[in-house]
Amino acid sequence: MTALKVRETTLDGVLVIEAPTNFEDFRGSYVELYNRDIYHAAGLTQDFLQDDISTSGRHVLRGVHGDGKTWKLVSCLYGSFYLAVVNWDPGSPGYRRWEGFTLSDSNRLSVLIPPRHGNGHVVMSERAIFHYKQTTQYDRSSQFTLRYDDPAIGIWWPVKTPILSRRDDEVPHV
Ligand SMILES: Cc1cn([C@H]2C[C@H](O)[C@@H](COP(=O)(O)OP(=O)(O)O[C@H]3O[C@@H](C)C(=O)[C@@H](O)[C@H]3O)O2)c(=O)[nH]c1=O
């Protein structure tokens, strides 16, 4: 069985993971994005029970959202986006630390995000498909929303005036 290639990040528990198979030939590509047995063999035994996608145009920014119980495994199915993850656990020494990642349909990377972290992404290609697996059913009332440009967090974004939903635009600074 292929061993999963996993890289640690500056955020405790946040991992960058290569696709178990990323094959290209004259026809195009074939990607095995998630394989339960290979993930479990690497110690990543989260029980994912929902798959979600969102599609967005260039410079749309969704987030920063999170909750206290959900693990997410984020990938880019099409195009490219910049993903920011922030530790939002007041009990953690890394509280408010953030890191950014570029995910695309060429690097085929996934990012594993533990509970008590916020995530947001901004689309860099003309269109992109954001995909994630999650360990809980959607529960809007348990989610927190952070302002993407909150100076108290200081996330760097490659786009300074992104397109936002009303929810993401109206959220106050912390
Ligand atoms: C997140 C979610 C939304 N929905 C619905 C609710 C609403 O009618 C519609 C659009 O929802 P939103 O405007 O909240 O979508 P969006 O702003 O894209 O929210 C998402 O942002 C990214 C960054 C995440 O990581 C997700 O967890 C989620 O918070 O989709 C579901 O049915 N299931 C879900 O799991």
The ligand as an SDF file (V2000), in Angstrom:
LIG
                    3D

 35 37  0  0  0  0  0  0  0  0999 V2000
  -21.5130   24.9140    4.7650 C   0  0  0  0  0  0  0  0  0  0  0  0
  -22.8620   24.3820    4.2810 C   0  0  0  0  0  0  0  0  0  0  0  0
  -23.7640   25.2300    3.6930 C   0  0  0  0  0  0  0  0  0  0  0  0
  -24.9690   24.7660    3.2810 N   0  0  0  0  0  0  0  0  0  0  0  0
  -25.9130   25.7160    2.6690 C   0  0  0  0  0  0  0  0  0  0  0  0
  -26.3430   26.8580    3.5700 C   0  0  0  0  0  0  0  0  0  0  0  0
  -26.6050   28.0010    2.6030 C   0  0  0  0  0  0  0  0  0  0  0  0
  -27.9350   27.9230    2.1180 O   0  0  0  0  0  0  0  0  0  0  0  0
  -25.6720   27.7140    1.4330 C   0  0  0  0  0  0  0  0  0  0  0  0
  -24.4420   28.6140    1.4090 C   0  0  0  0  0  0  0  0  0  0  0  0
  -23.8150   28.5500    2.6910 O   0  0  0  0  0  0  0  0  0  0  0  0
  -22.7120   29.6020    3.1190 P   0  0  0  0  0  0  0  0  0  0  0  0
  -23.0660   30.9370    2.5680 O   0  0  0  0  0  0  0  0  0  0  0  0
  -22.5290   29.4660    4.5940 O   0  0  0  0  0  0  0  0  0  0  0  0
  -21.4250   29.0390    2.3620 O   0  0  0  0  0  0  0  0  0  0  0  0
  -19.9130   29.4960    2.5430 P   0  0  0  0  0  0  0  0  0  0  0  0
  -19.8410   30.9390    2.8840 O   0  0  0  0  0  0  0  0  0  0  0  0
  -19.1750   29.0120    1.3700 O   0  0  0  0  0  0  0  0  0  0  0  0
  -19.4970   28.6890    3.8580 O   0  0  0  0  0  0  0  0  0  0  0  0
  -18.4520   27.7580    3.8400 C   0  0  0  0  0  0  0  0  0  0  0  0
  -17.2260   28.4650    3.8800 O   0  0  0  0  0  0  0  0  0  0  0  0
  -16.0900   27.6520    3.8010 C   0  0  0  0  0  0  0  0  0  0  0  0
  -14.8910   28.5700    3.9880 C   0  0  0  0  0  0  0  0  0  0  0  0
  -16.1070   26.5100    4.7340 C   0  0  0  0  0  0  0  0  0  0  0  0
  -15.0700   26.0050    5.1510 O   0  0  0  0  0  0  0  0  0  0  0  0
  -17.4340   25.8830    5.0100 C   0  0  0  0  0  0  0  0  0  0  0  0
  -17.3550   25.1310    6.2140 O   0  0  0  0  0  0  0  0  0  0  0  0
  -18.5580   26.8510    5.0600 C   0  0  0  0  0  0  0  0  0  0  0  0
  -18.5200   27.6060    6.2680 O   0  0  0  0  0  0  0  0  0  0  0  0
  -25.2820   26.3360    1.5490 O   0  0  0  0  0  0  0  0  0  0  0  0
  -25.3070   23.4600    3.4460 C   0  0  0  0  0  0  0  0  0  0  0  0
  -26.4340   23.0150    3.0630 O   0  0  0  0  0  0  0  0  0  0  0  0
  -24.4060   22.5790    4.0020 N   0  0  0  0  0  0  0  0  0  0  0  0
  -23.1890   23.0050    4.4270 C   0  0  0  0  0  0  0  0  0  0  0  0
  -22.3860   22.1740    4.9320 O   0  0  0  0  0  0  0  0  0  0  0  0
  1  2  1  0
  2  3  2  0
  2 34  1  0
  3  4  1  0
  4  5  1  0
  4 31  1  0
  5  6  1  0
  5 30  1  0
  6  7  1  0
  7  8  1  0
  7  9  1  0
  9 10  1  0
  9 30  1  0
 10 11  1  0
 11 12  1  0
 12 13  2  0
 12 14  1  0
 12 15  1  0
 15 16  1  0
 16 17  2  0
 16 18  1  0
 16 19  1  0
 19 20  1  0
 20 21  1  0
 20 28  1  0
 21 22  1  0
 22 23  1  0
 22 24  1  0
 24 25  2  0
 24 26  1  0
 26 27  1  0
 26 28  1  0
 28 29  1  0
 31 32  2  0
 31 33  1  0
 33 34  1  0
 34 35  2  0
M  END
$$$$
